[in-house]
């Protein structure tokens, strides 16, 4: 297996700084912010700052190793890795509950989170499926396969429950569909069930939505079977939406969505995190209060300051200029990822780069939206900035595979 996985013949590694530079900026900002949330006088591993430094070193090693991974191996083993991911996710159902979720498989002192490493497998599977199949030729059949392949892992993850990671999985589907030049009406039919779910909570809104649905159907003029299939899918999603709300979303996840709509409805409860985060961002101003001088952080007003809301700490202590640097860096990263992918003729490799870069981009954008109250709190960390060992390692591997794929196909 490892003989097919690695290729150590190539001794020269080219670093694509247009991809790696934003990662370095994120990491430095993250370490600077963690120095404020951690006890630097405590040199033990209980300090998140020192733990993150260790994971940074491990991440560098992981990046180096992935430069020798054969991209062809990812293609050949994509479906095997996908089913292995499903198996691991199913095993978490029998795992102990840690921090309110069954997301970890425990082997003695070792804690393993399959959903993190599984992102790499999931993207490889999606990239192979979309590169092997021309969806435009057989819409109904491939629509069904897309729904099955893309929804099974996120649905299992939601039941853990881990809504943020499930959203991260689903975030890659639309960009990959755009990249494979799928017809616009096919893309509409794929995302229409999501609108049906949200519209179902008010009957008048659902009627208006279905009116527009039929207008678009008339313009697209799909065949009769496609029309019936998609109509039934949308009706079923609307009918089962209350069941999904009650049985798939935990009470705290429901509260997060309701709080997103009105954070002040429960300022001392479910809305506390978002309110304190917005206070932190606003109090930092343009220049910030200085590293280590953030009152929200020092006085422990800001919850989960070292992971989910670490960028709020960055905003308070380093100001808007640091947030602007994050936004510019992630934009720079996604621009060059698309640029490199567009120049690669191998459809699987280019789709793989789009999928992996979307994972990094989606995590950052959702986290920025979360801390500013523009999106519900989902617990999705910021890549290379938030504290977290398995997540940092996964992101390091993803960046390594992107760099590898570019070097071996340009």
C-alpha positions as CSV (number, residue, x, y, z in Angstrom):
1,X,0.0,0.0,0.0
2,X,2.7,2.5,1.1
3,X,4.7,1.7,-2.0
4,X,1.8,2.8,-4.2
5,X,1.0,5.8,-1.9
6,X,4.4,7.5,-1.9
7,X,6.9,8.4,-4.6
8,X,10.3,9.2,-3.2
9,X,12.1,9.4,-6.5
10,X,11.5,13.2,-6.8
11,X,14.0,14.8,-4.4
12,X,13.2,18.4,-5.4
13,X,10.3,20.1,-3.7
14,X,9.0,23.4,-5.1
15,X,7.2,25.6,-2.7
16,X,4.3,27.5,-4.2
17,X,4.6,30.7,-2.1
18,X,1.3,32.1,-3.5
19,X,-0.4,29.2,-1.7
20,X,1.8,28.9,1.3
21,X,2.2,32.6,2.2
22,X,-1.4,33.1,3.4
23,X,-0.9,29.9,5.5
24,X,2.2,31.4,7.2
25,X,0.3,34.7,7.9
26,X,-2.6,32.8,9.4
27,X,-0.3,30.7,11.6
28,X,1.6,33.7,12.9
29,X,-1.6,35.6,13.7
30,X,-3.0,32.5,15.4
31,X,0.1,32.1,17.6
32,X,0.1,35.8,18.5
33,X,-3.5,35.5,19.6
34,X,-3.0,32.3,21.5
35,X,-0.2,33.9,23.4
36,X,-2.9,36.2,24.9
37,X,-5.4,33.4,25.7
38,X,-2.7,31.1,27.1
39,X,-0.6,31.1,30.3
40,X,2.8,31.6,28.8
41,X,4.4,31.2,32.3
42,X,3.2,27.7,32.3
43,X,5.7,25.7,30.2
44,X,3.7,22.5,30.4
45,X,1.5,21.1,27.7
46,X,-1.6,22.5,29.4
47,X,-0.8,25.8,27.6
48,X,-2.7,26.0,24.3
49,X,0.1,28.2,22.9
50,X,2.8,25.6,23.4
51,X,0.6,22.8,22.2
52,X,-0.1,24.8,19.0
53,X,3.7,25.3,18.5
54,X,4.1,21.5,18.7
55,X,1.3,21.0,16.2
56,X,2.9,23.6,14.0
57,X,6.1,21.6,13.9
58,X,4.1,18.4,13.2
59,X,2.2,20.3,10.5
60,X,5.5,21.2,8.7
61,X,6.5,17.6,8.8
62,X,3.1,16.6,7.4
63,X,3.4,19.2,4.6
64,X,6.8,17.8,3.7
65,X,5.6,14.1,3.6
66,X,2.6,14.9,1.4
67,X,4.9,16.2,-1.3
68,X,5.8,12.6,-2.0
69,X,2.2,11.4,-2.1
70,X,1.2,10.1,-5.5
71,X,-1.9,12.0,-6.6
72,X,-2.8,9.0,-8.8
73,X,-3.1,7.0,-5.6
74,X,-5.8,9.4,-4.4
75,X,-7.7,8.8,-7.7
76,X,-7.3,5.0,-7.6
77,X,-8.3,4.7,-3.9
78,X,-11.0,7.5,-3.8
79,X,-14.0,5.2,-3.4
80,X,-12.2,2.9,-1.0
81,X,-11.3,5.9,1.2
82,X,-14.9,7.0,1.0
83,X,-16.3,3.7,2.3
84,X,-13.5,3.6,4.9
85,X,-14.7,7.1,6.1
86,X,-18.3,5.8,6.4
87,X,-17.1,2.9,8.4
88,X,-15.1,5.1,10.8
89,X,-18.0,7.6,11.2
90,X,-20.4,4.7,12.0
91,X,-17.9,3.5,14.7
92,X,-18.3,6.9,16.4
93,X,-21.8,5.9,17.3
94,X,-20.4,3.5,19.8
95,X,-17.7,6.0,21.1
96,X,-17.9,7.8,24.4
97,X,-19.4,11.3,24.5
98,X,-16.7,14.0,24.7
99,X,-17.7,17.6,25.0
100,X,-21.3,16.7,24.2
101,X,-20.6,14.8,21.0
102,X,-19.7,11.3,19.8
103,X,-17.0,12.6,17.4
104,X,-14.0,10.8,18.7
105,X,-12.7,7.2,18.5
106,X,-10.6,6.5,21.6
107,X,-7.7,4.0,21.7
108,X,-6.4,4.3,25.2
109,X,-4.6,7.7,25.5
110,X,-5.1,8.3,21.7
111,X,-8.1,10.4,20.6
112,X,-8.9,10.2,16.9
113,X,-11.6,12.3,15.1
114,X,-12.5,10.6,11.8
115,X,-14.5,13.5,10.5
116,X,-11.4,15.7,10.3
117,X,-9.1,13.4,8.3
118,X,-12.2,12.2,6.5
119,X,-12.4,15.6,4.8
120,X,-9.4,14.6,2.7
121,X,-11.1,11.3,1.7
122,X,-14.4,13.0,1.0
123,X,-12.9,15.6,-1.4
124,X,-11.0,12.9,-3.2
125,X,-14.2,10.9,-3.7
126,X,-16.2,13.9,-5.0
127,X,-13.3,14.9,-7.3
128,X,-13.2,11.5,-8.8
129,X,-16.9,11.2,-9.2
130,X,-17.3,14.5,-11.0
131,X,-14.2,14.0,-13.1
132,X,-15.3,10.5,-14.3
133,X,-19.0,11.4,-15.0
134,X,-20.5,13.9,-17.3
135,X,-23.6,14.9,-15.3
136,X,-25.1,16.8,-18.3
137,X,-25.7,13.5,-20.2
138,X,-27.8,11.7,-17.6
139,X,-29.2,14.2,-15.2
140,X,-31.6,12.2,-13.1
141,X,-29.3,9.2,-12.5
142,X,-26.3,11.4,-11.5
143,X,-28.5,13.7,-9.4
144,X,-29.5,10.7,-7.3
145,X,-25.8,9.6,-7.0
146,X,-24.7,13.1,-6.0
147,X,-27.3,13.3,-3.3
148,X,-26.4,9.9,-1.9
149,X,-22.6,10.3,-2.0
150,X,-22.5,13.9,-0.8
151,X,-25.2,13.6,2.0
152,X,-24.3,10.3,3.8
153,X,-21.2,11.5,5.6
154,X,-22.6,14.9,6.7
155,X,-25.9,13.3,7.9
156,X,-23.9,10.9,10.1
157,X,-21.8,13.8,11.4
158,X,-24.9,15.8,12.2
159,X,-26.1,13.0,14.4
160,X,-22.8,13.1,16.5
161,X,-23.8,16.1,16.7
162,X,-21.3,18.3,14.8
163,X,-23.2,20.7,12.6
164,X,-20.1,22.8,11.7
165,X,-18.1,19.9,10.3
166,X,-21.2,18.7,8.4
167,X,-21.5,22.2,6.8
168,X,-17.7,22.1,5.9
169,X,-18.3,18.8,4.0
170,X,-21.3,20.2,2.1
171,X,-19.5,23.4,1.3
172,X,-17.3,21.8,-1.4
173,X,-20.2,20.5,-3.5
174,X,-21.4,23.8,-5.2
175,X,-17.8,25.0,-6.1
176,X,-17.0,21.6,-7.6
177,X,-20.3,21.7,-9.6
178,X,-19.4,25.1,-10.9
179,X,-16.0,23.9,-11.8
180,X,-17.3,21.0,-13.8
181,X,-19.4,23.5,-15.9
182,X,-22.7,21.9,-14.9
183,X,-25.7,23.5,-16.5
184,X,-27.3,26.3,-14.4
185,X,-30.7,24.6,-14.3
186,X,-29.1,21.4,-13.1
187,X,-27.4,23.3,-10.3
188,X,-30.7,24.9,-9.4
189,X,-32.4,21.6,-9.1
190,X,-29.6,20.4,-6.8
191,X,-29.9,23.3,-4.3
192,X,-33.6,23.8,-4.6
193,X,-34.4,21.2,-1.7
194,X,-32.5,23.5,0.7
195,X,-34.8,26.4,-0.2
196,X,-37.8,24.1,0.2
197,X,-36.7,23.2,3.7
198,X,-36.3,26.8,4.8
199,X,-39.5,27.9,3.0
200,X,-41.6,25.1,4.6
201,X,-41.7,26.9,8.0
202,X,-44.3,29.3,6.7
203,X,-46.9,28.1,4.3
204,X,-47.3,31.4,2.4
205,X,-43.5,31.6,1.8
206,X,-43.5,28.0,0.6
207,X,-46.3,28.8,-1.9
208,X,-44.3,31.8,-3.2
209,X,-41.1,29.6,-3.5
210,X,-43.0,26.9,-5.4
211,X,-44.3,29.5,-7.8
212,X,-40.8,30.6,-8.7
213,X,-39.7,26.9,-8.8
214,X,-42.3,26.2,-11.6
215,X,-41.3,29.4,-13.4
216,X,-37.7,28.2,-13.6
217,X,-38.8,24.7,-14.6
218,X,-40.8,26.2,-17.5
219,X,-37.8,28.1,-18.6
220,X,-35.4,25.2,-18.2
221,X,-37.8,22.7,-19.9
222,X,-36.3,19.4,-18.5
223,X,-37.8,16.1,-19.5
224,X,-40.9,14.9,-17.7
225,X,-39.2,12.4,-15.5
226,X,-36.7,14.9,-14.3
227,X,-39.5,17.3,-13.5
228,X,-41.4,14.8,-11.5
229,X,-38.3,13.6,-9.7
230,X,-37.3,17.1,-8.6
231,X,-40.8,18.1,-7.7
232,X,-41.2,15.1,-5.4
233,X,-37.7,15.7,-3.8
234,X,-38.7,19.3,-3.0
235,X,-42.1,18.3,-1.6
236,X,-40.5,15.5,0.5
237,X,-37.9,18.0,1.9
238,X,-40.6,20.4,2.9
239,X,-42.8,17.7,4.5
240,X,-39.9,16.2,6.5
241,X,-38.3,19.6,7.5
242,X,-40.0,19.6,10.9
243,X,-38.9,16.1,11.5
244,X,-35.3,17.0,10.6
245,X,-35.5,20.0,12.9
246,X,-36.7,17.9,15.8
247,X,-34.7,14.7,15.3
248,X,-31.4,15.7,13.6
249,X,-30.7,19.0,15.3
250,X,-29.9,19.1,19.0
251,X,-31.5,21.8,21.2
252,X,-28.2,23.8,21.3
253,X,-28.0,23.7,17.5
254,X,-31.6,24.9,17.2
255,X,-30.8,27.7,19.7
256,X,-27.8,28.8,17.6
257,X,-30.0,29.1,14.5
258,X,-32.7,31.0,16.4
259,X,-30.0,33.2,18.0
260,X,-28.6,34.0,14.6
261,X,-31.9,35.5,13.6
262,X,-32.1,37.5,16.8
263,X,-29.0,37.5,19.1
264,X,-30.7,39.8,21.6
265,X,-33.5,37.3,22.3
266,X,-31.3,35.6,24.8
267,X,-28.3,37.9,25.6
268,X,-27.2,35.9,28.7
269,X,-27.8,32.5,27.1
270,X,-27.5,31.3,23.6
271,X,-26.8,34.8,22.3
272,X,-24.0,35.5,24.8
273,X,-21.1,34.2,22.6
274,X,-22.1,36.3,19.5
275,X,-22.7,39.4,21.6
276,X,-19.4,39.2,23.4
277,X,-17.6,38.5,20.1
278,X,-19.1,41.6,18.4
279,X,-18.1,43.7,21.5
280,X,-14.5,42.3,21.2
281,X,-14.4,43.2,17.5
282,X,-15.8,46.7,18.0
283,X,-13.6,47.5,21.0
284,X,-10.4,46.8,19.0
285,X,-11.0,49.6,16.5
286,X,-8.6,49.9,13.6
287,X,-5.3,49.6,15.4
288,X,-6.3,47.3,18.3
289,X,-5.4,47.4,22.0
290,X,-2.1,45.6,21.6
291,X,-1.2,41.9,22.1
292,X,-2.1,40.9,25.6
293,X,-4.2,44.0,26.3
294,X,-7.6,42.7,25.3
295,X,-10.0,43.2,28.1
296,X,-12.6,40.8,26.7
297,X,-9.9,38.1,26.7
298,X,-8.2,38.9,30.0
299,X,-11.5,39.2,31.9
300,X,-12.8,35.9,30.3
301,X,-15.9,37.6,28.8
302,X,-15.2,36.0,25.5
303,X,-16.0,32.2,25.5
304,X,-14.0,29.6,23.5
305,X,-11.4,32.3,22.9
306,X,-8.7,30.0,21.8
307,X,-10.6,28.1,19.1
308,X,-14.0,29.2,17.7
309,X,-13.7,32.9,18.6
310,X,-9.9,33.3,18.2
311,X,-10.3,35.9,15.4
312,X,-12.4,38.0,17.9
313,X,-9.3,38.0,20.1
314,X,-7.2,39.0,17.0
315,X,-9.7,41.8,16.2
316,X,-9.6,43.2,19.7
317,X,-5.9,43.1,20.2
318,X,-4.6,43.8,16.6
319,X,-7.5,45.7,15.3
320,X,-9.3,45.8,11.9
321,X,-6.0,45.9,10.1
322,X,-5.4,42.3,11.1
323,X,-8.9,41.3,10.0
324,X,-8.3,43.0,6.7
325,X,-5.0,41.1,6.4
326,X,-6.9,37.8,7.0
327,X,-9.5,38.7,4.3
328,X,-6.8,39.7,1.8
329,X,-4.8,36.6,2.5
330,X,-7.7,34.2,2.1
331,X,-8.8,36.0,-1.1
332,X,-5.2,35.7,-2.4
333,X,-5.2,32.0,-1.5
334,X,-8.4,31.2,-3.3
335,X,-7.5,33.3,-6.4
336,X,-4.2,31.5,-6.9
337,X,-5.8,28.1,-6.2
338,X,-8.3,28.7,-9.0
339,X,-5.5,30.1,-11.2
340,X,-3.4,27.0,-10.8
341,X,-6.4,24.7,-11.2
342,X,-7.5,26.4,-14.4
343,X,-4.1,25.7,-16.0
344,X,-4.1,22.0,-15.2
345,X,-5.5,19.8,-17.9
346,X,-6.1,16.7,-15.7
347,X,-9.7,17.0,-14.7
348,X,-9.4,15.0,-11.5
349,X,-6.4,17.0,-10.3
350,X,-7.9,20.4,-11.0
351,X,-11.1,19.4,-9.3
352,X,-9.2,18.1,-6.3
353,X,-7.4,21.5,-5.9
354,X,-10.8,23.3,-6.1
355,X,-12.2,20.9,-3.5
356,X,-9.3,21.2,-1.0
357,X,-9.0,25.0,-1.4
358,X,-12.7,25.3,-0.9
359,X,-12.4,23.5,2.4
360,X,-9.8,26.1,3.7
361,X,-11.8,29.0,2.2
362,X,-15.2,27.8,3.6
363,X,-13.8,27.3,7.1
364,X,-12.4,30.8,7.1
365,X,-15.4,32.6,5.6
366,X,-17.9,30.8,7.9
367,X,-15.8,31.5,11.0
368,X,-15.6,35.2,10.0
369,X,-19.4,35.2,9.5
370,X,-19.9,33.4,12.8
371,X,-17.9,35.8,15.0
372,X,-19.5,38.9,13.4
373,X,-23.1,37.6,13.7
374,X,-23.6,37.2,10.0
375,X,-23.9,33.4,10.3
376,X,-25.1,31.0,13.0
377,X,-22.5,29.8,15.5
378,X,-21.5,26.4,14.2
379,X,-18.3,25.8,16.0
380,X,-16.3,25.8,12.8
381,X,-12.6,26.9,13.5
382,X,-10.5,29.2,11.5
383,X,-7.7,27.4,9.5
384,X,-4.2,27.7,11.1
385,X,-5.5,30.4,13.5
386,X,-7.8,28.5,15.8
387,X,-6.2,26.1,18.4
388,X,-6.8,22.4,17.5
389,X,-4.4,19.6,16.8
390,X,-6.3,17.3,14.5
391,X,-7.7,20.3,12.6
392,X,-4.3,21.9,12.2
393,X,-2.9,18.6,11.0
394,X,-5.7,18.1,8.5
395,X,-5.2,21.7,7.1
396,X,-1.5,21.1,6.8
397,X,-2.1,17.9,4.8
398,X,-4.6,19.7,2.6
399,X,-2.1,22.5,1.8
400,X,0.6,19.9,1.2
401,X,-1.6,18.0,-1.3
402,X,-2.5,21.2,-3.1
403,X,1.2,22.1,-3.5
404,X,2.0,18.6,-4.6
405,X,-0.8,18.5,-7.2
406,X,0.3,21.8,-8.7
407,X,3.9,20.8,-8.9
408,X,3.3,17.5,-10.6
409,X,0.8,18.7,-13.1
410,X,2.2,22.1,-14.3
